[in-house]
């Protein structure tokens, strides 16, 4: 009787575990796309990034990456400076040869006359700007309201005359000027949207936006605004731009563009404009931007160096964790496995007992 009751209890536990696991599987399968993995909190993301840095930042890895960056033309001083600073701050001893090579390249690229020549080229042609302090030659205009208004009115004029319109410049200028309007449909911070829109526009001008990100922004830009409203804009409308743009924006593309530029603005707020331009060059999706923003906020002083050594995939994975639903599923699956094992063990012991019973009886009589 006791054995039958135990078997019944085990069977009920197994069925209950099976039902709970089925419900958990259903919840996981019906989660919105991308929510099986969620962002860690700042403390958790920072701890994971510290572990990633500790695994990646060996003297050999730093030396190899610095050599690769020094061999480029033009050299990316944002990345080189970030790695040298991180090595110094973390007490990582680099070979004297690589330190000498960095110093020599620095004199060649960033001496007084070299910087002046670069700045002249940069002011004339954005594509000639390396992602370094020379970028500051253009930032004074490109990242301001004046630059956004200039570009918005220029593209509106092109539309009115039937000429080709740079829809990406139009969309990013609209985002910069109409940040408050974008926030209405996308949430977030208007300050971050402004920062991110200006950053994305400058990154586009210097060729630092990836092809996938350009394609995404272009697709949303084509549907972002009502041209009947935008095409009539002029400099006289500057004092009522937010009101005008609220009426011109279409909700779905505005929501996506607002979220993207908000994340790019958060990166810029964490690490500064020049380092943010370097990070933005590795962004291919809206998810990349969101995760890099979290990494930049968690470890602003070391995110560029970590990206250089660990790569984007490992860096962005470090700020993620499995969602509670997935974790619950794993726990329930483990419980189901234990219940199944106990049930199998009980059945196996019962079968073995019945198999051995005749032999045990004969042994007892003999």
C-alpha positions in Angstrom: 0.0 0.0 0.0 2.8 2.4 0.9 4.6 1.5 -2.3 1.5 2.3 -4.4 1.0 5.6 -2.6 4.7 6.6 -3.2 4.3 5.7 -6.9 1.1 7.7 -7.1 2.9 10.7 -5.5 5.8 10.4 -7.9 3.5 10.2 -10.9 1.6 13.3 -9.8 4.8 15.2 -9.3 5.9 14.2 -12.7 2.7 15.3 -14.3 2.7 18.6 -12.4 6.3 19.3 -13.5 5.4 18.4 -17.1 2.5 20.8 -17.0 4.5 23.6 -15.5 7.3 23.1 -18.0 4.8 23.1 -20.8 3.4 26.4 -19.6 6.9 27.9 -19.2 7.8 26.8 -22.8 4.7 28.5 -24.1 5.6 31.7 -22.2 9.1 31.7 -23.7 7.9 30.9 -27.2 5.4 33.8 -27.1 7.9 36.4 -25.7 8.3 39.4 -28.0 11.4 39.1 -30.2 14.6 39.9 -28.4 13.3 39.6 -24.9 14.6 36.2 -24.0 17.9 38.1 -23.4 17.5 41.3 -21.3 20.0 44.0 -20.2 21.8 43.6 -17.0 21.7 46.3 -14.4 24.6 48.7 -14.4 26.4 46.9 -11.5 26.0 43.5 -13.2 27.0 44.9 -16.6 30.1 46.5 -15.1 31.1 43.3 -13.3 30.8 41.3 -16.6 32.8 43.9 -18.5 35.5 43.8 -15.9 35.7 40.0 -16.3 35.8 40.3 -20.1 38.6 42.9 -19.9 40.6 40.7 -17.5 40.4 37.8 -20.0 41.1 39.9 -23.1 43.7 42.5 -22.0 47.0 40.6 -22.0 50.2 42.4 -23.0 50.4 40.2 -26.1 46.8 41.0 -27.2 47.3 44.7 -26.6 50.6 44.7 -28.5 49.1 42.9 -31.5 46.1 45.2 -31.6 48.2 48.3 -31.3 50.5 47.1 -34.1 47.4 46.6 -36.3 46.1 50.1 -35.6 49.5 51.7 -36.2 49.7 50.1 -39.6 46.4 51.7 -40.8 46.2 54.9 -42.9 44.9 57.1 -41.5 45.5 55.9 -38.0 42.6 55.7 -35.6 43.9 57.6 -32.6 40.7 57.2 -30.6 41.4 53.4 -30.5 45.2 53.8 -30.0 44.8 56.3 -27.2 42.1 54.2 -25.5 44.3 51.1 -25.4 47.4 53.0 -24.2 45.4 54.7 -21.5 43.7 51.5 -20.3 47.1 49.7 -20.3 48.6 52.5 -18.2 45.6 52.6 -15.8 45.6 48.9 -15.3 49.3 48.6 -14.9 49.8 46.4 -18.0 53.4 46.5 -19.1 53.8 46.9 -22.8 57.1 46.2 -24.7 59.3 49.3 -25.1 59.2 48.8 -28.9 55.5 49.3 -29.1 55.6 52.3 -26.8 58.3 53.9 -29.0 56.3 53.1 -32.2 53.2 54.8 -30.7 55.2 57.9 -29.7 56.8 58.2 -33.1 53.5 57.9 -34.9 52.0 60.4 -32.6 54.6 63.0 -33.5 54.1 62.3 -37.2 50.3 62.5 -37.1 49.6 65.0 -34.3 52.4 67.4 -34.2 51.5 71.1 -34.6 51.9 71.3 -38.4 50.4 67.9 -39.0 47.3 68.8 -37.0 46.9 72.1 -38.9 47.0 70.4 -42.3 44.5 67.8 -41.1 42.1 70.4 -39.9 42.2 72.3 -43.2 41.4 69.1 -45.1 38.7 68.1 -42.6 36.9 71.5 -42.8 36.9 71.2 -46.6 35.9 67.5 -46.8 34.2 65.6 -44.0 35.3 62.3 -45.6 38.9 63.4 -45.0 38.4 63.5 -41.2 40.0 60.8 -39.2 38.1 59.8 -36.0 40.4 61.8 -33.8 40.7 65.3 -32.3 40.8 66.6 -35.9 37.1 65.8 -36.0 36.6 68.8 -33.7 37.3 71.0 -36.7 33.8 70.2 -38.0 31.9 69.5 -34.8 31.4 73.2 -33.9 28.8 73.4 -36.7 27.7 69.9 -37.4 26.5 69.1 -33.9 24.5 72.3 -33.3 21.0 73.5 -33.9 22.4 75.8 -36.6 23.7 72.8 -38.5 20.4 71.0 -38.2 18.4 74.0 -39.3 20.8 74.6 -42.2 20.4 71.0 -43.4 16.7 70.8 -42.9 16.0 74.0 -44.9 18.4 72.9 -47.6 16.6 69.5 -48.1 13.2 71.2 -47.9 14.4 73.5 -50.7 15.6 70.6 -52.7 12.2 68.9 -52.4 10.4 72.1 -53.4 12.5 72.4 -56.5 12.1 68.7 -57.4 15.8 68.0 -56.8 17.4 65.0 -55.1 16.8 64.9 -51.3 19.3 63.4 -48.9 16.7 61.7 -46.8 19.1 60.5 -44.1 20.4 64.1 -43.5 16.8 65.2 -43.5 15.7 62.6 -41.0 18.6 63.2 -38.6 18.3 67.0 -38.8 14.5 66.5 -38.1 15.4 64.4 -35.1 17.9 67.0 -33.8 15.5 69.9 -34.2 12.4 68.0 -33.3 13.8 65.9 -30.4 10.9 66.9 -28.2 8.4 65.8 -30.9 10.3 62.4 -31.3 10.2 61.8 -27.5 6.5 62.1 -27.6 6.3 58.9 -29.7 9.5 57.1 -28.7 10.0 57.9 -25.0 13.4 58.6 -23.6 15.2 61.9 -23.2 15.0 64.8 -25.7 18.6 65.7 -24.7 19.8 62.2 -25.7 17.9 62.3 -28.9 19.4 65.7 -29.8 22.9 64.4 -29.0 22.4 61.2 -30.9 21.0 62.8 -34.0 23.9 65.2 -34.3 26.3 62.3 -33.7 24.7 60.1 -36.4 24.7 62.9 -38.9 28.4 63.7 -38.4 29.2 60.0 -38.5 27.4 59.7 -41.8 29.4 62.7 -43.2 32.7 61.1 -42.3 31.8 57.6 -43.4 31.6 56.2 -39.9 28.0 54.8 -40.2 27.9 51.1 -41.1 26.0 50.0 -44.2 23.3 48.1 -42.3 22.7 51.1 -40.0 22.6 53.4 -43.0 20.0 51.2 -44.7 17.9 51.1 -41.6 17.9 54.8 -41.1 17.3 55.3 -44.9 14.2 53.0 -44.8 12.7 54.9 -41.8 13.7 58.3 -43.2 11.7 57.6 -46.4 8.5 57.3 -44.3 9.4 59.7 -41.4 7.7 62.9 -42.4 4.8 64.3 -44.3 6.5 66.2 -47.1 3.5 68.6 -47.5 4.6 70.0 -44.1 8.4 69.7 -44.4 8.5 71.0 -48.0 7.1 74.4 -46.9 9.6 75.0 -44.1 11.9 78.0 -44.1 14.2 79.9 -41.7 11.2 82.0 -40.6 9.7 78.8 -39.0 12.6 78.3 -36.6 10.6 79.6 -33.6 7.8 77.1 -34.1 9.8 74.1 -35.3 8.7 71.6 -32.6 5.1 72.4 -33.2 5.5 72.0 -37.0 7.5 68.8 -36.7 5.0 67.2 -34.3 2.4 67.5 -37.1 4.9 66.2 -39.7 6.2 63.0 -38.0 4.7 59.6 -38.7 4.6 57.5 -35.5 6.2 54.1 -36.4 9.4 55.4 -38.1 9.6 58.3 -35.6 9.5 55.8 -32.7 12.4 53.7 -34.2 14.5 56.7 -35.1 13.9 58.3 -31.7 15.0 55.2 -29.9 18.1 54.8 -32.0 19.2 58.4 -31.7 18.4 58.3 -28.0 20.8 55.4 -27.6 23.5 57.0 -29.7 23.1 60.2 -27.6 23.5 58.1 -24.4 26.8 56.7 -25.8 28.0 60.3 -26.5 27.0 61.5 -23.1 29.0 58.6 -21.5 32.2 58.8 -23.4 32.3 62.1 -25.3 31.8 62.9 -28.9 35.0 61.7 -30.5 35.0 58.3 -28.7 31.3 58.0 -29.5 32.0 58.4 -33.2 34.4 55.5 -33.0 31.8 53.3 -31.1 29.1 54.2 -33.5 31.1 52.9 -36.4 30.6 49.4 -35.1 26.8 49.7 -34.7 24.8 47.7 -37.2 21.4 47.4 -35.5 19.3 49.2 -33.0 20.1 46.4 -30.5 23.8 47.1 -31.0 23.2 50.8 -30.2 21.2 49.9 -27.1 23.8 47.5 -25.7 26.8 49.7 -26.5 25.0 52.5 -24.7 24.7 50.2 -21.6 28.3 49.2 -21.8 29.5 52.8 -22.2 27.4 53.8 -19.2 28.8 51.0 -17.1 32.5 51.4 -18.0 32.9 54.7 -19.9 36.7 54.8 -19.2 37.4 51.4 -20.8 34.6 50.6 -23.3 36.6 51.6 -26.4 39.6 49.5 -25.3 37.4 46.5 -24.5 35.7 46.8 -27.9 39.2 46.8 -29.5 40.4 43.7 -27.7 37.2 41.6 -27.2 35.2 42.6 -30.3 31.6 43.8 -30.5 29.9 40.5 -30.1 31.6 39.6 -26.8 31.2 43.2 -25.5 27.5 43.4 -26.2 26.8 39.9 -24.9 28.5 40.9 -21.6 25.7 43.4 -20.8 22.9 40.8 -21.3 21.4 38.1 -19.2 18.7 35.5 -19.7 15.3 36.8 -18.8 13.3 35.6 -15.8 11.0 33.6 -18.1 13.9 31.6 -19.6 15.5 31.1 -16.2 12.2 29.8 -14.8 12.0 27.4 -17.8 15.5 26.0 -17.0 14.6 25.5 -13.4 11.3 23.8 -14.3 13.1 21.6 -16.9 15.6 20.6 -14.2 12.7 19.7 -11.9 11.0 17.7 -14.7 14.3 15.8 -15.3 14.6 15.0 -11.5 11.0 13.9 -11.4 11.4 11.7 -14.5 14.6 10.2 -13.0 12.9 9.4 -9.7 10.0 7.8 -11.5 12.3 5.8 -13.7 14.3 4.7 -10.6 11.1 3.6 -8.8 9.9 1.7 -11.8 13.3 0.1 -12.3 13.5 -0.9 -8.6 10.0 -2.5 -8.8 10.9 -4.4 -11.9 14.2 -5.6 -10.4 12.4 -6.7 -7.2 9.9 -8.7 -9.2 12.6 -10.3 -11.3 14.7 -11.3 -8.2 11.7 -12.4 -6.0 11.7 -16.1 -7.1 15.5 -16.4 -6.5 15.3 -14.7 -3.2 12.5 -17.1 -2.1 14.5 -20.2 -3.1 17.5 -18.8 -1.3 15.4 -18.2 1.8 14.0 -21.8 1.7 17.3 -23.4 1.0 
